Amino acid sequence: MTGSAAFEELLGQLVDEATHTIHHGKPGLPAAAKRRFARRFEQVIPAGDLGAVDVLLTHALAAVREVGACLLTLGVYPEAEVETRARTLALDEDWEVREWAVDPYRKTLGQDPIPGLQEWISAGGRLRRAAVLAIRSLVLDGSLSASDSLSLLEVVIDDADVYVQANVGGFLIGDALLRRYPTETAAFLKTRVETGRVSRTFWKNVADALRSAGARANQDVIGEVLGVWTREALPKPVLSGLGRLLKRGEFDA
């Protein structure tokens, strides 16, 4: 079976399975199932047919929109068209749909991701948050230099939006920058403190970063930075962020 009949049949299967499966406390599907459906849709949607993808992206069921987002990443479509749709996904009212916006957005950034990242970082909170997660991905696979990564971090490290904050400290700084560029990131944080460019949000992000696996994997580097701060100067959230590391005496803070 080919064409629209095959598409409609597969869409019906997706809706039925998503409706009768509980995921994260609501009807939906796990990520592996969504990717499986996306690959099946690839077989029945003509190459480059964004109209069929839009049927999924505008569906009332969040899981169907997420499969559409996955198709944007898998298929070959004009970057401007993908960016427009990724933007809509990033603004979706369903939090899980917003998660699926990051991969198609990253796909539009190309070989020079800085302009596209700067555009979303200067936009509303949900778009900035998607940009933060895209930066994290680009850092982890080595697509962003330390200099570019830290220049972008400078823009968001004091971001007052709670939705953005939740992803800067633990995810961007802790899990990505401290893993990929530990020395440069530690020096960045040290300079910010020594020059007095700190804020409540900055300290929260430092605390979240210090709780991360990336910090635990680079204890020597973080310890060197914390060595220039007295224990009394560190806000309580940062001290609690050190957790067992401080208790074991591994940092001279």
Backbone bond lengths (Angstrom), bond angles and torsions (degrees), N, CA, C in turn:
res aa  C-N    CA-C-N  psi(-1)  N-CA   C-N-CA  omega(-1)  CA-C   N-CA-C  phi
1 M - - - 1.469 - - 1.526 109.17 -
2 T 1.313 117.12 133.74 1.461 120.53 -177.06 1.516 110.36 -130.94
3 G 1.335 115.41 172.77 1.458 121.31 174.44 1.510 113.26 69.78
4 S 1.356 116.13 -151.99 1.455 121.77 -172.03 1.508 112.88 -64.17
5 A 1.336 118.23 -32.43 1.465 120.18 179.35 1.526 110.60 -62.48
6 A 1.329 115.98 -43.20 1.464 119.91 178.22 1.524 110.61 -65.64
7 F 1.337 115.91 -39.16 1.470 120.51 178.51 1.518 110.80 -62.34
8 E 1.326 116.84 -47.74 1.462 120.77 -177.90 1.524 111.31 -64.47
9 E 1.314 116.31 -38.61 1.469 119.12 178.48 1.521 110.71 -64.36
10 L 1.334 116.30 -44.15 1.462 119.83 -179.19 1.520 110.78 -67.71
11 L 1.330 117.31 -38.17 1.461 120.56 176.97 1.517 110.17 -61.93
12 G 1.317 117.19 -40.46 1.455 120.27 177.44 1.511 111.92 -61.92
13 Q 1.332 116.84 -40.74 1.471 120.38 177.64 1.524 110.83 -63.50
14 L 1.334 115.57 -42.07 1.469 119.98 179.99 1.527 110.83 -62.98
15 V 1.325 116.46 -47.60 1.463 120.26 -179.36 1.524 110.36 -61.43
16 D 1.326 116.78 -43.77 1.469 120.68 -179.24 1.518 111.14 -62.44
17 E 1.334 116.79 -46.53 1.467 119.91 -178.31 1.524 111.67 -67.53
18 A 1.328 116.70 -40.87 1.466 120.51 -179.45 1.524 111.45 -68.93
19 T 1.322 116.38 -34.80 1.463 120.64 -179.16 1.520 111.64 -69.47
20 H 1.308 116.41 -32.25 1.466 120.27 -175.23 1.520 113.28 -101.88
21 T 1.324 116.68 10.79 1.465 121.39 176.76 1.525 108.74 -117.79
22 I 1.310 116.68 131.73 1.466 120.48 177.37 1.521 108.84 -97.83
23 H 1.331 115.77 123.10 1.467 122.19 -179.42 1.518 107.87 -135.14
24 H 1.325 117.23 126.29 1.465 122.19 -175.99 1.532 111.41 54.09
25 G 1.333 115.41 38.09 1.457 120.34 174.22 1.511 115.62 78.41
26 K 1.329 118.74 11.41 1.459 121.30 179.24 1.526 108.21 -150.45
27 P 1.349 117.10 163.76 1.462 118.25 177.29 1.525 111.41 -56.23
28 G 1.315 116.51 132.10 1.464 120.08 -178.32 1.508 110.86 172.48
29 L 1.326 115.68 -168.85 1.457 121.50 -177.21 1.520 110.08 -138.32
30 P 1.331 117.92 150.65 1.471 119.73 172.33 1.520 110.87 -67.85
31 A 1.323 115.68 161.48 1.466 121.10 -174.48 1.523 112.40 -56.92
32 A 1.330 117.56 -40.86 1.463 120.14 -177.46 1.524 110.80 -62.26
33 A 1.321 117.30 -38.19 1.461 120.53 179.90 1.531 110.41 -68.74
34 K 1.325 117.55 -38.18 1.467 120.32 178.51 1.527 110.47 -64.00
35 R 1.322 116.17 -42.23 1.467 118.80 179.11 1.522 110.71 -66.57
36 R 1.322 116.71 -35.42 1.463 120.15 177.75 1.530 110.34 -63.23
37 F 1.327 116.78 -44.06 1.458 119.93 178.01 1.529 110.72 -65.15
38 A 1.333 117.33 -39.32 1.465 120.08 179.97 1.524 110.97 -60.65
39 R 1.322 116.68 -41.77 1.468 119.57 178.44 1.532 111.34 -65.41
40 R 1.330 116.52 -34.25 1.471 119.55 177.45 1.526 110.59 -70.25
41 F 1.338 117.08 -39.04 1.465 119.52 176.57 1.524 111.07 -63.50
42 E 1.332 116.69 -33.82 1.472 119.93 177.32 1.519 111.80 -56.01
43 Q 1.323 115.40 -32.63 1.462 119.76 -176.69 1.528 112.84 -76.79
44 V 1.346 117.48 -20.21 1.464 119.17 -175.79 1.526 113.09 -112.20
45 I 1.327 117.93 -10.33 1.462 121.39 178.26 1.521 108.80 -97.06
46 P 1.317 118.29 125.97 1.475 120.04 177.76 1.530 111.03 -57.47
47 A 1.311 116.67 144.25 1.465 121.40 -178.84 1.520 110.75 -54.56
48 G 1.341 115.45 130.69 1.456 121.07 176.82 1.516 114.95 80.36
49 D 1.334 118.28 3.69 1.471 121.32 -177.51 1.528 110.36 -81.81
50 L 1.323 115.31 89.67 1.464 119.71 179.55 1.517 112.32 -72.99
51 G 1.336 117.01 -21.69 1.457 119.61 178.69 1.514 111.50 -60.55
52 A 1.325 116.68 -42.82 1.465 120.52 178.76 1.529 110.55 -67.63
53 V 1.324 116.32 -38.94 1.463 119.81 178.06 1.530 110.00 -64.09
54 D 1.313 116.73 -38.26 1.464 120.49 179.81 1.526 112.26 -63.65
55 V 1.318 116.94 -30.02 1.470 119.45 175.39 1.525 109.72 -59.00
56 L 1.321 115.84 -40.35 1.465 120.30 178.61 1.528 110.80 -72.86
57 L 1.320 117.03 -42.46 1.465 121.37 -175.35 1.524 112.94 -66.96
58 T 1.315 117.42 -22.15 1.464 120.74 -178.46 1.528 112.18 -107.61
59 H 1.306 117.43 10.43 1.466 121.46 -178.83 1.531 110.46 -69.74
60 A 1.322 115.84 150.33 1.474 120.46 -178.70 1.526 112.47 -68.04
61 L 1.324 117.72 -25.90 1.464 121.35 -177.65 1.532 110.08 -88.03
62 A 1.317 116.41 124.37 1.472 121.09 -175.93 1.523 112.18 -57.12
63 A 1.325 117.81 -40.67 1.463 120.26 -177.87 1.518 111.50 -61.16
64 V 1.333 117.26 -33.26 1.467 120.74 178.53 1.524 109.47 -69.84
65 R 1.329 117.26 -40.81 1.471 120.14 177.61 1.529 110.23 -62.72
66 E 1.324 116.70 -35.72 1.470 120.37 179.56 1.527 111.32 -67.73
67 V 1.330 116.97 -37.43 1.465 119.60 174.91 1.522 109.68 -64.06
68 G 1.334 117.12 -38.77 1.463 120.44 175.22 1.516 112.06 -60.22
69 A 1.337 116.08 -40.97 1.467 120.10 177.66 1.522 110.80 -61.77
70 C 1.308 115.99 -40.61 1.467 120.11 178.52 1.526 110.65 -63.63
71 L 1.323 116.68 -38.02 1.465 120.35 177.75 1.525 111.71 -63.84
72 L 1.342 117.17 -36.38 1.466 120.08 177.02 1.519 111.03 -59.21
73 T 1.323 116.27 -34.69 1.459 120.87 -179.92 1.526 111.13 -75.82
74 L 1.327 116.51 -37.96 1.466 120.75 -176.09 1.529 112.58 -76.47
75 G 1.330 117.14 -37.29 1.457 120.73 -172.77 1.519 114.40 -83.45
76 V 1.334 115.59 175.05 1.466 122.64 177.68 1.525 107.49 -110.17
77 Y 1.322 116.18 105.12 1.457 122.02 -177.77 1.525 108.74 -133.75
78 P 1.340 118.15 159.33 1.467 120.70 177.51 1.526 111.02 -57.17
79 E 1.333 116.61 135.12 1.466 120.34 -175.59 1.518 112.61 -57.99
80 A 1.319 116.83 -40.24 1.470 119.72 -178.54 1.517 110.98 -63.42
81 E 1.339 117.23 -36.88 1.459 120.91 178.81 1.522 110.85 -69.10
82 V 1.319 116.75 -39.98 1.465 120.71 178.44 1.520 110.54 -66.38
83 E 1.343 116.19 -41.05 1.468 119.53 -179.33 1.525 111.28 -63.13
84 T 1.314 116.77 -40.66 1.461 120.51 178.80 1.524 110.88 -61.38
85 R 1.312 117.02 -42.99 1.453 121.29 -179.42 1.525 111.92 -73.00
86 A 1.336 116.73 -36.67 1.462 120.04 176.21 1.523 110.57 -63.30
87 R 1.314 116.35 -37.33 1.466 121.30 177.90 1.536 110.45 -61.60
88 T 1.334 116.09 -44.20 1.467 120.12 178.35 1.527 110.78 -63.01
89 L 1.317 116.14 -41.96 1.471 120.53 178.44 1.527 111.01 -62.55
90 A 1.333 116.61 -40.75 1.463 120.61 -178.33 1.521 112.03 -67.07
91 L 1.325 116.92 -19.92 1.462 121.65 179.63 1.528 112.44 -99.84
92 D 1.330 116.47 2.95 1.465 121.33 -176.44 1.527 111.00 -59.59
93 E 1.314 116.55 149.56 1.464 120.81 179.53 1.522 112.62 -73.15
94 D 1.327 117.43 -20.13 1.468 121.29 179.56 1.523 109.41 -88.96
95 W 1.328 117.34 124.27 1.472 120.31 -174.79 1.518 112.13 -62.10
96 E 1.337 117.29 -34.30 1.460 119.01 -176.53 1.524 110.91 -72.95
97 V 1.322 117.09 -34.06 1.468 120.06 174.40 1.527 109.61 -61.33
98 R 1.332 116.23 -40.95 1.469 119.49 179.29 1.531 111.17 -61.34
99 E 1.331 117.17 -33.38 1.471 119.70 176.99 1.533 110.58 -61.61
100 W 1.317 115.78 -38.37 1.470 120.19 -176.17 1.520 112.78 -78.24
101 A 1.328 117.92 -4.59 1.461 120.83 177.42 1.522 112.23 -75.64
102 V 1.329 117.54 -22.37 1.462 121.00 -169.51 1.533 112.17 -67.60
103 D 1.319 118.42 -43.77 1.466 120.18 -176.59 1.530 112.69 -65.55
104 P 1.355 119.45 -48.28 1.470 116.78 176.41 1.523 112.70 -63.49
105 Y 1.332 117.04 -35.19 1.474 119.73 176.44 1.525 110.28 -61.61
106 R 1.308 116.45 -47.47 1.466 119.44 179.95 1.528 110.88 -59.76
107 K 1.328 116.42 -36.19 1.465 120.69 -179.20 1.526 111.31 -60.19
108 T 1.336 117.48 -30.32 1.467 120.87 -177.30 1.523 112.64 -78.80
109 L 1.337 118.00 -10.41 1.464 120.70 -171.97 1.523 113.07 -77.35
110 G 1.328 117.28 -23.42 1.457 121.07 174.55 1.516 114.38 65.14
111 Q 1.336 115.00 -156.13 1.460 121.39 -176.13 1.525 112.79 -75.73
112 D 1.324 116.82 -22.59 1.465 121.16 177.99 1.527 107.92 -120.08
113 P 1.332 117.72 86.54 1.461 120.42 -172.09 1.528 115.08 -77.83
114 I 1.332 117.64 -12.77 1.464 120.11 -171.97 1.533 113.43 -59.25
115 P 1.338 120.40 -49.30 1.469 118.97 -178.96 1.526 113.12 -57.82
116 G 1.325 116.65 -44.77 1.458 119.76 179.72 1.509 112.81 -65.64
117 L 1.319 117.33 -37.57 1.460 121.19 177.08 1.525 110.87 -66.69
118 Q 1.319 116.08 -43.28 1.465 119.74 179.96 1.526 111.47 -62.89
119 E 1.330 116.32 -36.11 1.467 119.59 -179.88 1.523 110.96 -63.93
120 W 1.321 116.88 -45.64 1.472 119.33 -178.43 1.523 111.31 -74.25
121 I 1.318 118.09 -33.29 1.460 120.87 179.20 1.526 111.23 -64.93
122 S 1.328 116.43 -28.60 1.460 119.89 -179.52 1.524 112.16 -87.09
123 A 1.332 117.25 0.96 1.456 121.54 -177.58 1.529 110.94 -96.50
124 G 1.340 117.13 -160.90 1.465 121.84 -177.47 1.511 113.12 -68.14
125 G 1.340 115.52 170.02 1.453 121.63 -172.70 1.513 115.09 -57.06
126 R 1.329 118.25 -41.41 1.457 119.91 -178.30 1.522 111.59 -67.99
127 L 1.321 117.06 -35.96 1.464 119.80 176.59 1.527 110.42 -71.64
128 R 1.327 117.33 -39.02 1.475 119.76 177.51 1.525 110.35 -62.82
129 R 1.306 115.37 -39.93 1.461 118.67 179.30 1.528 111.18 -63.48
130 A 1.338 117.60 -41.59 1.459 120.83 176.54 1.527 110.28 -62.86
131 A 1.335 116.58 -38.69 1.464 120.24 178.20 1.523 110.89 -63.63
132 V 1.322 117.47 -40.39 1.462 121.27 178.51 1.530 110.30 -59.66
133 L 1.328 117.04 -43.61 1.463 120.09 179.71 1.524 111.49 -69.21
134 A 1.328 117.16 -33.35 1.464 119.55 175.75 1.526 110.62 -67.67
135 I 1.328 116.78 -40.69 1.474 120.49 176.59 1.523 109.49 -59.43
136 R 1.332 116.57 -44.77 1.469 121.04 178.72 1.528 110.30 -55.03
137 S 1.323 116.32 -47.76 1.461 120.70 -179.35 1.525 111.42 -62.39
138 L 1.327 116.57 -42.93 1.466 121.34 -179.15 1.525 111.68 -67.16
139 V 1.336 116.78 -35.85 1.464 120.68 176.90 1.525 109.96 -65.03
140 L 1.318 116.26 -46.98 1.463 120.36 -175.14 1.524 112.81 -62.86
141 D 1.347 116.96 -33.89 1.466 116.89 -179.47 1.537 112.67 -96.17
142 G 1.338 116.33 8.54 1.453 120.09 174.47 1.512 115.53 80.42
143 S 1.344 117.26 14.36 1.468 120.05 -178.55 1.520 113.09 -81.27
144 L 1.329 117.63 -13.34 1.461 122.04 177.07 1.523 109.34 -118.67
145 S 1.321 117.57 135.45 1.458 121.29 176.66 1.526 109.85 -71.90
146 A 1.310 116.12 165.66 1.464 120.50 176.99 1.522 110.37 -60.81
147 S 1.326 117.05 -42.67 1.455 121.38 -178.41 1.525 111.48 -61.94
148 D 1.337 116.88 -48.60 1.461 120.34 179.79 1.525 111.14 -65.25
149 S 1.322 116.28 -40.14 1.462 120.45 -178.92 1.521 111.23 -62.00
150 L 1.319 116.50 -44.62 1.462 120.21 -177.65 1.519 111.80 -74.02
151 S 1.336 117.03 -28.85 1.465 119.26 174.36 1.523 110.56 -64.78
152 L 1.324 116.75 -38.25 1.461 120.87 177.04 1.526 110.94 -72.30
153 L 1.328 116.88 -37.24 1.467 120.16 176.50 1.520 110.49 -60.57
154 E 1.325 116.57 -37.90 1.471 121.24 179.19 1.527 111.30 -55.11
155 V 1.309 116.31 -33.24 1.470 120.87 -177.07 1.521 111.69 -73.81
156 V 1.339 117.07 -33.87 1.470 119.55 -171.04 1.525 114.40 -108.62
157 I 1.321 119.39 -8.56 1.458 119.69 -172.25 1.521 112.54 -68.37
158 D 1.329 118.04 -21.66 1.465 121.54 176.62 1.525 111.95 -108.48
159 D 1.331 116.81 14.64 1.465 120.63 -176.60 1.529 110.18 -61.42
160 A 1.315 116.25 127.16 1.463 121.08 -175.93 1.520 113.25 -82.00
161 D 1.328 117.58 -11.85 1.462 120.58 -179.43 1.533 109.53 -70.62
162 V 1.325 116.18 121.97 1.469 121.04 -175.63 1.527 111.06 -60.73
163 Y 1.322 117.46 -36.98 1.460 121.74 -178.56 1.521 110.63 -65.21
164 V 1.320 116.62 -35.88 1.468 120.97 177.20 1.526 109.77 -73.82
165 Q 1.334 116.09 -46.32 1.466 121.13 -179.46 1.525 112.08 -51.68
166 A 1.325 115.99 -40.68 1.465 120.75 -174.81 1.522 112.74 -60.61
167 N 1.331 116.86 -14.36 1.464 120.08 -176.65 1.524 113.74 -116.45
168 V 1.328 117.58 -8.57 1.465 120.04 -177.12 1.528 111.59 -80.23
169 G 1.324 117.57 -53.27 1.454 120.06 -172.85 1.513 114.28 -67.76
170 G 1.326 116.43 -63.24 1.456 120.25 -175.82 1.510 114.04 -71.48
171 F 1.325 117.32 -40.49 1.466 120.64 -174.12 1.525 113.10 -86.66
172 L 1.340 117.50 -56.03 1.465 119.52 -175.85 1.527 111.89 -74.24
173 I 1.341 116.41 -53.48 1.468 118.72 -177.75 1.526 110.59 -73.86
174 G 1.327 116.07 -54.16 1.456 120.02 -172.58 1.515 114.48 -69.02
175 D 1.339 116.76 -55.04 1.458 120.17 -173.16 1.521 113.99 -83.32
176 A 1.330 117.99 -19.39 1.465 119.25 -177.92 1.521 112.67 -112.71
177 L 1.336 117.36 -63.58 1.462 120.15 -173.24 1.526 112.62 -65.83
178 L 1.329 117.47 -40.23 1.464 118.73 179.69 1.530 112.35 -72.29
179 R 1.310 116.88 -18.40 1.460 120.21 174.87 1.530 111.12 -84.09
180 R 1.341 115.43 -46.37 1.462 119.83 -172.30 1.524 112.15 -84.93
181 Y 1.347 115.91 -41.19 1.460 120.44 -176.50 1.532 109.67 -131.61
182 P 1.320 118.15 64.06 1.471 120.17 -173.76 1.525 113.47 -62.71
183 T 1.319 118.13 -44.65 1.463 120.86 -177.24 1.522 111.08 -66.18
184 E 1.328 116.44 -46.63 1.460 120.45 -178.84 1.535 111.47 -65.48
185 T 1.332 116.16 -38.57 1.469 119.74 -179.59 1.515 110.87 -68.96
186 A 1.321 116.40 -41.61 1.463 120.05 177.76 1.529 110.57 -61.83
187 A 1.327 116.58 -41.38 1.465 120.37 178.55 1.530 110.76 -64.38
188 F 1.321 116.69 -38.19 1.465 121.29 177.69 1.527 110.19 -60.58
189 L 1.323 116.94 -48.88 1.466 120.62 -179.64 1.529 110.57 -63.81
190 K 1.313 116.06 -40.70 1.468 120.70 -179.62 1.526 110.44 -61.78
191 T 1.328 116.93 -44.60 1.470 120.71 179.97 1.514 111.11 -63.04
192 R 1.321 116.25 -41.05 1.467 119.73 179.35 1.529 110.86 -59.42
193 V 1.328 116.79 -41.58 1.468 120.39 -179.06 1.517 110.82 -71.20
194 E 1.333 116.81 -45.66 1.460 120.54 -176.15 1.532 112.28 -66.14
195 T 1.312 117.14 -26.35 1.471 120.16 179.19 1.526 112.18 -97.12
196 G 1.336 116.02 6.67 1.458 120.29 176.01 1.512 114.78 74.18
197 R 1.337 118.32 14.45 1.464 120.72 -179.46 1.533 109.63 -91.16
198 V 1.333 113.60 68.93 1.460 120.66 -178.73 1.524 108.92 -126.31
199 S 1.304 115.30 155.32 1.452 122.11 179.02 1.516 107.92 -146.37
200 R 1.308 115.92 171.44 1.463 119.90 177.07 1.533 110.40 -57.50
201 T 1.344 115.70 -42.01 1.457 120.17 179.74 1.528 111.47 -67.00
202 F 1.332 116.32 -39.32 1.467 119.96 177.02 1.522 110.28 -56.45
203 W 1.356 116.25 -48.75 1.467 119.78 -178.18 1.527 111.22 -63.88
204 K 1.326 116.97 -37.99 1.467 119.13 178.13 1.527 110.15 -62.34
205 N 1.322 116.51 -42.60 1.461 119.36 179.01 1.524 111.88 -65.90
206 V 1.326 116.91 -37.18 1.470 119.83 175.43 1.521 110.06 -62.54
207 A 1.339 116.20 -44.36 1.463 120.16 179.61 1.520 110.89 -60.47
208 D 1.332 116.91 -45.09 1.468 120.38 179.39 1.522 110.79 -63.82
209 A 1.335 116.86 -39.31 1.465 120.42 -179.79 1.523 110.96 -64.75
210 L 1.326 116.44 -38.99 1.461 119.97 -177.62 1.518 112.63 -71.25
211 R 1.329 117.25 -17.50 1.466 120.72 175.60 1.535 111.41 -83.14
212 S 1.304 117.93 -10.33 1.454 121.78 -170.06 1.527 112.49 -81.76
213 A 1.329 113.84 162.90 1.461 119.68 176.42 1.525 110.90 -65.11
214 G 1.329 117.19 -31.59 1.459 120.11 178.95 1.507 112.42 -62.02
215 A 1.337 116.51 -39.11 1.464 119.96 177.39 1.519 110.71 -68.13
216 R 1.303 116.85 -41.81 1.470 119.70 -179.99 1.521 111.34 -64.18
217 A 1.327 116.09 -29.05 1.463 119.79 -179.74 1.524 112.54 -79.69
218 N 1.331 117.28 -12.28 1.468 121.32 -177.48 1.526 110.30 -130.83
219 Q 1.315 116.24 50.89 1.460 121.41 -173.97 1.528 111.93 -63.36
220 D 1.322 117.95 -36.13 1.464 120.00 -178.14 1.523 111.35 -63.55
221 V 1.325 115.90 -43.68 1.463 120.10 -179.11 1.518 110.69 -66.36
222 I 1.324 117.09 -47.07 1.461 120.63 -179.35 1.523 110.22 -66.14
223 G 1.317 116.36 -37.48 1.463 119.36 177.88 1.513 112.21 -61.94
224 E 1.325 116.85 -37.24 1.463 120.76 178.21 1.521 111.25 -63.33
225 V 1.319 116.12 -40.79 1.458 120.20 179.11 1.518 110.46 -68.84
226 L 1.311 116.65 -46.62 1.458 119.67 -177.94 1.521 111.39 -66.75
227 G 1.314 116.43 -20.47 1.456 119.11 179.44 1.519 113.67 -64.10
228 V 1.341 117.83 -19.16 1.465 119.45 179.20 1.526 111.37 -90.03
229 W 1.322 117.07 -2.63 1.461 120.97 178.66 1.522 108.62 -109.88
230 T 1.282 118.36 133.84 1.456 120.11 175.69 1.517 109.25 -77.34
231 R 1.308 116.13 155.86 1.452 120.22 178.62 1.530 110.72 -57.94
232 E 1.331 116.29 -37.10 1.463 120.13 -178.71 1.528 111.67 -67.37
233 A 1.342 117.13 -28.24 1.462 120.34 -176.66 1.519 112.65 -80.68
234 L 1.321 116.14 -18.07 1.454 118.83 -177.75 1.525 110.42 -81.38
235 P 1.315 118.77 127.04 1.456 120.65 175.83 1.528 111.45 -60.19
236 K 1.313 116.07 152.94 1.466 119.82 -177.35 1.523 113.55 -55.66
237 P 1.358 119.72 -40.08 1.465 118.03 178.65 1.522 113.48 -59.45
238 V 1.340 116.35 -32.96 1.457 119.09 179.17 1.521 110.36 -71.79
239 L 1.328 115.67 -41.60 1.458 119.04 177.93 1.525 110.87 -60.64
240 S 1.327 116.46 -42.71 1.461 118.77 179.25 1.522 110.27 -67.53
241 G 1.340 116.31 -30.10 1.452 119.87 177.66 1.515 112.91 -64.62
242 L 1.306 116.15 -27.91 1.471 119.55 177.95 1.520 111.35 -69.51
243 G 1.345 114.95 -30.83 1.461 119.95 174.73 1.520 113.99 53.22
244 R 1.316 114.00 -129.57 1.463 120.48 -175.50 1.525 112.58 -65.60
245 L 1.331 117.47 -23.82 1.458 120.06 -179.78 1.530 111.24 -61.76
246 L 1.332 115.81 -44.62 1.461 119.37 177.14 1.525 110.58 -66.76
247 K 1.334 116.80 -41.66 1.459 120.34 -177.71 1.533 111.28 -61.20
248 R 1.322 116.01 -33.88 1.470 119.52 179.72 1.519 111.50 -81.15
249 G 1.363 116.48 -3.83 1.460 119.40 178.48 1.498 113.96 73.57
250 E 1.342 117.55 23.18 1.455 119.46 -178.54 1.519 112.98 -78.80
251 F 1.353 117.11 -18.54 1.455 121.30 176.86 1.516 108.87 -115.17
252 D 1.310 116.81 137.53 1.465 121.72 176.63 1.510 107.99 -92.48
253 A 1.342 115.80 72.65 1.460 119.86 -176.48 1.515 110.40 -119.19
